[in-house]
Amino acid sequence: YPVARKLRKTMMLPERLLWNLLKQRGEDGIVFRRQYPFENYIFDFYCAKAELIIEIDGLVHAIGNNPQRDAARDEYLTSLWFKVWRIEAKEVLKNPIEIASNIRYFCYQIVWAKPPP
């Protein structure tokens, strides 16, 4: 996936800040991927164990037909049982540590609440 590889090299500041915090594997066994390709999409971040997609939305997501496109994308992905969490880039810039902690806690709650297979 050359596009995903290129996106990994050109991540925006909010994505880089968050990635520096999420890439560290904790004792909880929760692992994140960045710029993760799936079908015709590339997720900013993805936690497979929690089936959680995390999207960091900058200003471009609020203009033109982008809100409708994002909504349709989210609806499709949730129909496949993914959970989609959109976070505004400005919120990540304000407090990346708190955002990363909230994401990890959310994933932990999902992963450890699942009954064993």
C-alpha positions as CSV (number, residue, x, y, z in Angstrom):
1,Y,0.0,0.0,0.0
2,P,2.2,2.8,-1.3
3,V,-0.4,5.5,-0.3
4,A,-0.5,4.4,3.3
5,R,3.4,4.3,3.3
6,K,3.5,7.9,2.0
7,L,0.9,9.0,4.6
8,R,3.0,7.5,7.4
9,K,5.9,9.7,6.3
10,T,3.9,12.9,5.9
11,M,1.7,12.7,9.1
12,M,0.4,16.1,10.3
13,L,1.5,17.4,13.7
14,P,-1.6,16.2,15.7
15,E,-1.2,12.7,14.2
16,R,2.5,12.6,15.0
17,L,1.9,13.8,18.6
18,L,-0.8,11.1,19.1
19,W,1.3,8.4,17.4
20,N,4.2,9.0,19.7
21,L,2.0,8.2,22.6
22,L,-0.1,5.4,21.1
23,K,2.8,3.4,19.5
24,Q,4.2,2.6,23.0
25,R,2.9,-0.9,23.8
26,G,1.5,-1.0,27.3
27,E,1.1,-3.9,29.6
28,D,-2.6,-4.1,28.5
29,G,-1.7,-5.8,25.2
30,I,-3.4,-3.1,23.2
31,V,-1.6,-2.3,19.9
32,F,-2.3,0.5,17.5
33,R,-1.5,0.8,13.8
34,R,-1.1,4.1,11.9
35,Q,-2.3,4.9,8.4
36,Y,-3.9,1.4,8.3
37,P,-5.3,0.4,4.9
38,F,-8.7,-1.3,4.7
39,E,-10.6,-1.7,1.4
40,N,-10.6,1.8,-0.2
41,Y,-9.9,3.6,3.0
42,I,-6.9,4.4,5.1
43,F,-7.5,4.8,8.9
44,D,-5.4,7.4,10.7
45,F,-5.1,4.9,13.6
46,Y,-6.5,1.5,14.2
47,C,-6.7,-0.9,17.2
48,A,-7.6,-4.4,15.9
49,K,-8.4,-5.9,19.3
50,A,-11.0,-3.2,20.0
51,E,-12.0,-2.9,16.4
52,L,-11.6,0.9,16.8
53,I,-10.8,3.3,14.1
54,I,-9.5,6.7,15.2
55,E,-9.7,9.6,12.8
56,I,-8.1,13.0,13.4
57,D,-10.1,15.6,11.7
58,G,-8.5,18.9,10.7
59,L,-10.3,21.9,9.2
60,V,-10.6,20.2,5.8
61,H,-13.2,17.8,7.2
62,A,-15.6,20.6,7.9
63,I,-15.7,22.1,4.3
64,G,-17.5,21.2,1.1
65,N,-19.0,17.8,0.9
66,N,-16.4,16.3,3.4
67,P,-18.9,16.1,6.3
68,Q,-21.3,14.1,4.2
69,R,-18.5,11.9,2.8
70,D,-17.2,11.3,6.3
71,A,-20.7,10.4,7.6
72,A,-21.2,7.9,4.8
73,R,-17.8,6.4,5.4
74,D,-18.5,6.1,9.2
75,E,-21.9,4.6,8.5
76,Y,-20.4,2.0,6.2
77,L,-17.6,1.1,8.6
78,T,-20.0,0.8,11.6
79,S,-22.1,-1.5,9.5
80,L,-19.1,-3.8,9.5
81,W,-19.0,-3.7,13.3
82,F,-16.1,-1.2,13.5
83,K,-16.3,1.6,16.1
84,V,-15.3,5.0,14.7
85,W,-14.0,7.8,16.9
86,R,-13.4,11.2,15.3
87,I,-11.3,13.6,17.2
88,E,-10.7,17.2,16.2
89,A,-7.0,18.0,15.5
90,K,-7.2,21.1,17.7
91,E,-8.2,18.9,20.6
92,V,-5.1,16.7,20.1
93,L,-2.9,19.8,19.9
94,K,-4.4,21.1,23.2
95,N,-3.7,17.9,25.2
96,P,-2.3,14.9,23.3
97,I,-1.6,13.0,26.6
98,E,-5.2,13.2,27.7
99,I,-6.5,12.2,24.3
100,A,-4.1,9.2,24.1
101,S,-5.1,8.1,27.7
102,N,-8.8,8.3,26.8
103,I,-8.2,6.2,23.7
104,R,-6.2,3.6,25.6
105,Y,-8.8,3.5,28.4
106,F,-11.7,3.1,25.8
107,C,-9.9,0.3,24.0
108,Y,-9.1,-1.4,27.3
109,Q,-12.7,-1.3,28.3
110,I,-13.8,-2.9,25.0
111,V,-11.0,-5.5,24.9
112,W,-11.4,-6.7,28.5
113,A,-15.2,-6.6,28.4
114,K,-15.4,-9.1,25.6
115,P,-16.1,-12.7,26.6
116,P,-13.3,-15.2,25.6
117,P,-13.8,-16.9,22.2
